[in-house]
Amino acid sequence: MTDRANSPFRDAPTDRKAAARTPDTVQTRAPAYRLAFADDEFLCRPELRPVRLQLELLKPEMAMAEQNIGSTVVMFGGARIRESAADAPNAAMAELAGFYAEAREFARLMTERSMRNGGQEDVIVTGGGPGVMEAGNRGAADAGGQSIGLSIVLPHEQAPNTYVTPELCFNFHYFAIRKMHFLMRARAICVFPGGFGTLDELFESLTLIQTGRMERVPVLLFGRAFWDRVVNFGALAEAGTIARQDLDLFAFVETSQEALDAIDGWPGAGEARDTIPGR
């Protein structure tokens, strides 16, 4: 990338400020006269979708590079998981409340380990919202470390949880680009109980690994009792819709320590990687 300070050309921010001082005339008020990169209406046109996709890919990539983020540990899980069983709307959700504390503890332990090695590797990344996501960012904050939040604009207004590191708090329009950022630096993927979004993230991750589009990393499902009720993985293998060895692409864990041990003992753990997954 060209260093702007050493470029012989006038930079875009300077011209944007200059354009704002242009005399007010019929011509300068016309939308056609606006600088293309400073024209919100133009950038939001359907024809500009490829540009917006590229911008959503590039902006977080550049910001994480500037913060020297080398690798991440992904935490997927339900936004509706409550910290306390007493706050759960029903008995079934109350049974899942313990996963908030487990997610928080896992993130704390992982972040403490990360910080002992400089704090740029194995950085916790969540969807930036409430529930398990909040627990993940909160656990990282408990350890005094940074964490990433990849939020997305939803029909109901939702601010990021307060534990995400501000410099690493991003907002997306495109689910596909957001999911790509989840996996681009992933060294491990931890999946807690959740709903449609969590299932989508889990199965996309497994599909990419199964098909060789992404290198194999630990995929850990917290709470076997939940997952056995929700997905009959064995039936898929018995039906032949997945191979029997595909069941080895993930493992069940119950506690944070089990998860850490599984990550450390995963085939290929600790090996140097030449490329970031998903690139």
C-alpha positions in Angstrom: 0.0 0.0 0.0 1.3 3.4 -0.9 2.4 5.6 2.0 0.2 8.7 1.7 2.8 10.9 3.3 5.2 10.0 0.5 2.7 10.3 -2.4 3.1 13.1 -4.8 -0.7 13.3 -5.3 -3.2 15.3 -3.4 -5.0 13.0 -1.1 -8.8 12.2 -0.9 -9.5 13.8 2.6 -8.0 17.1 1.4 -10.2 17.2 -1.6 -13.3 16.2 0.4 -12.7 19.2 2.7 -12.1 21.4 -0.3 -15.3 20.3 -2.0 -17.3 21.2 1.1 -16.1 24.8 0.7 -17.2 25.0 -2.9 -19.5 28.0 -3.6 -23.2 27.1 -3.4 -24.6 27.1 -6.9 -27.3 25.2 -8.8 -24.5 23.0 -10.3 -22.7 22.3 -7.0 -26.0 21.3 -5.3 -26.8 18.7 -7.9 -26.1 15.1 -6.8 -24.0 14.5 -10.0 -21.4 17.0 -8.7 -20.7 15.2 -5.4 -17.4 13.3 -5.1 -18.2 9.7 -5.7 -16.5 8.4 -2.6 -18.2 11.1 -0.5 -21.7 10.5 -1.9 -23.7 8.2 0.5 -26.7 7.9 -1.9 -24.4 6.8 -4.7 -22.5 4.3 -2.5 -25.8 2.7 -1.5 -27.1 2.1 -5.0 -27.7 -1.5 -6.0 -25.0 -1.3 -8.6 -22.4 -0.5 -6.0 -22.9 -3.8 -4.0 -19.5 -5.2 -5.2 -17.8 -2.1 -3.8 -19.7 -2.3 -0.5 -18.7 -6.0 -0.2 -15.1 -5.1 -0.7 -15.2 -2.3 1.8 -16.7 -4.6 4.4 -13.9 -7.0 3.8 -11.2 -4.4 3.8 -12.1 -2.2 6.7 -12.0 -4.8 9.5 -9.0 -6.5 7.8 -7.0 -3.2 7.9 -8.1 -2.4 11.5 -7.1 -5.8 12.8 -3.8 -5.6 11.0 -3.1 -2.2 12.6 -3.8 -3.8 16.0 -1.4 -6.7 15.1 -4.1 -9.3 15.6 -2.4 -12.6 14.4 -4.9 -15.3 15.3 -8.3 -15.6 17.0 -10.4 -18.0 19.0 -14.0 -17.8 17.8 -16.9 -18.0 20.2 -20.4 -18.6 18.7 -23.5 -18.9 20.8 -27.0 -17.7 21.5 -27.8 -14.1 22.2 -30.7 -15.2 24.4 -28.6 -17.1 26.9 -29.0 -15.3 30.3 -26.4 -14.7 32.9 -28.7 -15.9 35.6 -31.3 -18.7 35.5 -33.6 -16.4 37.5 -33.7 -14.1 34.5 -34.6 -16.8 32.0 -38.1 -16.6 30.4 -38.7 -20.3 30.8 -37.3 -23.5 32.4 -35.6 -24.6 29.2 -33.6 -21.4 29.0 -32.9 -21.5 32.7 -31.1 -24.8 32.1 -28.8 -23.1 29.6 -27.9 -20.1 31.8 -24.8 -21.9 33.1 -23.2 -21.6 29.7 -22.9 -17.8 30.2 -20.5 -18.4 33.1 -18.7 -21.2 31.2 -18.2 -18.9 28.2 -17.0 -16.1 30.3 -14.5 -18.4 32.1 -13.2 -19.9 28.9 -12.6 -16.4 27.4 -10.8 -15.4 30.6 -8.5 -18.4 30.6 -7.8 -18.1 26.9 -7.1 -14.4 27.1 -4.8 -14.8 30.1 -2.8 -17.3 28.0 -2.8 -15.0 25.0 -1.5 -12.1 27.1 1.4 -14.2 28.4 2.4 -14.5 24.8 2.0 -10.8 23.8 -1.7 -10.6 23.5 -1.9 -10.6 19.7 -2.5 -14.4 19.2 -5.6 -16.3 20.1 -7.7 -13.2 20.7 -11.3 -13.8 21.5 -13.8 -12.8 18.8 -17.6 -12.9 19.2 -20.6 -11.5 17.4 -20.5 -8.5 19.7 -24.0 -8.9 21.0 -25.6 -10.1 24.3 -25.8 -13.6 25.8 -22.8 -15.9 25.0 -21.3 -13.2 22.9 -21.3 -10.8 25.9 -19.9 -13.5 28.1 -17.0 -14.0 25.7 -16.0 -10.4 25.5 -16.6 -10.0 29.2 -14.2 -12.8 30.1 -11.5 -11.3 27.9 -12.1 -8.0 29.8 -11.9 -9.8 33.1 -8.4 -10.9 32.1 -7.4 -7.3 31.2 -7.1 -8.2 27.5 -8.6 -7.1 24.2 -11.4 -8.8 22.3 -13.1 -8.4 18.9 -16.8 -7.9 18.3 -18.3 -8.5 14.8 -21.8 -7.0 15.0 -24.4 -6.8 12.3 -27.3 -4.4 11.6 -30.6 -6.1 12.6 -34.2 -4.9 12.3 -34.3 -4.2 16.0 -31.7 -1.7 17.2 -28.9 -3.4 19.2 -25.7 -1.8 20.4 -22.6 -3.9 20.9 -22.0 -5.2 24.4 -19.9 -2.9 26.5 -17.0 -5.4 26.9 -15.8 -5.3 23.2 -12.5 -3.4 22.7 -13.7 -0.2 20.9 -10.9 -0.3 18.4 -11.9 -3.9 17.5 -15.7 -3.3 17.4 -17.1 -3.6 13.8 -20.5 -3.4 12.3 -21.6 -5.3 9.1 -24.4 -5.2 6.6 -23.4 -8.5 4.9 -23.7 -11.7 6.8 -21.4 -13.5 4.4 -18.5 -11.0 4.9 -19.0 -11.1 8.7 -18.8 -14.9 8.7 -15.6 -14.7 6.6 -14.0 -12.4 9.1 -14.9 -14.8 11.9 -12.9 -17.6 10.3 -10.0 -15.8 8.5 -7.8 -15.8 11.6 -9.5 -18.7 13.5 -7.2 -21.0 15.5 -10.2 -22.6 17.2 -14.0 -22.4 17.0 -16.0 -22.8 20.2 -19.8 -23.2 19.8 -22.2 -22.8 22.7 -25.9 -23.5 22.6 -27.8 -21.1 20.4 -30.4 -20.7 17.7 -30.5 -20.3 13.9 -27.5 -18.0 13.8 -25.4 -20.3 15.9 -26.3 -23.3 13.8 -25.6 -21.4 10.6 -22.1 -20.4 11.9 -21.4 -24.0 13.0 -22.4 -25.7 9.8 -20.7 -23.2 7.6 -17.5 -23.7 9.6 -17.8 -27.5 9.3 -18.6 -27.4 5.6 -15.5 -25.3 4.9 -13.3 -27.7 6.8 -15.0 -30.8 5.4 -14.5 -29.6 1.8 -10.9 -28.4 2.3 -11.7 -24.8 1.8 -10.4 -24.1 5.2 -7.6 -25.9 7.1 -8.7 -28.0 10.0 -8.9 -26.3 13.4 -10.5 -27.4 16.6 -14.3 -27.1 16.5 -15.6 -27.6 20.0 -19.3 -27.9 20.9 -20.1 -27.0 24.5 -22.8 -29.1 26.2 -23.3 -32.4 24.6 -26.8 -32.9 26.0 -28.0 -29.8 24.2 -26.3 -30.7 20.9 -27.5 -34.4 21.0 -31.1 -33.1 21.3 -30.7 -30.5 18.5 -28.7 -32.4 15.9 -28.5 -36.1 15.3 -25.0 -36.1 13.8 -24.8 -39.9 14.0 -27.9 -40.2 11.8 -26.2 -38.2 9.1 -23.3 -40.6 9.1 -25.6 -43.6 9.1 -27.6 -42.2 6.2 -24.4 -41.7 4.3 -25.0 -37.9 3.8 -21.7 -37.3 5.6 -18.7 -39.7 5.9 -18.1 -41.4 9.2 -14.8 -39.6 9.6 -16.6 -36.3 9.3 -17.7 -36.9 12.9 -14.1 -36.3 13.9 -14.2 -32.7 12.6 -15.6 -31.6 15.9 -15.6 -32.7 19.6 -17.9 -32.2 22.6 -16.7 -30.5 25.7 -18.4 -29.5 29.0 -16.0 -27.2 30.7 -13.5 -24.5 29.9 -10.6 -26.6 30.9 -11.8 -29.5 28.7 -11.9 -27.0 25.8 -8.3 -25.7 26.5 -7.1 -29.3 26.7 -8.9 -30.2 23.4 -7.4 -27.2 21.6 -3.9 -28.1 22.8 -4.3 -31.8 21.9 -6.0 -31.3 18.5 -4.2 -32.9 15.6 -1.7 -30.4 14.2 -1.9 -28.1 17.2 1.0 -25.7 17.5 2.1 -26.1 13.9 3.1 -22.9 12.1 0.6 -21.8 9.5 1.7 -20.2 6.3 -1.7 -18.6 5.5 -4.7 -17.3 7.3 -7.7 -19.6 6.9 -10.2 -18.4 4.4 -7.9 -16.2 2.4 
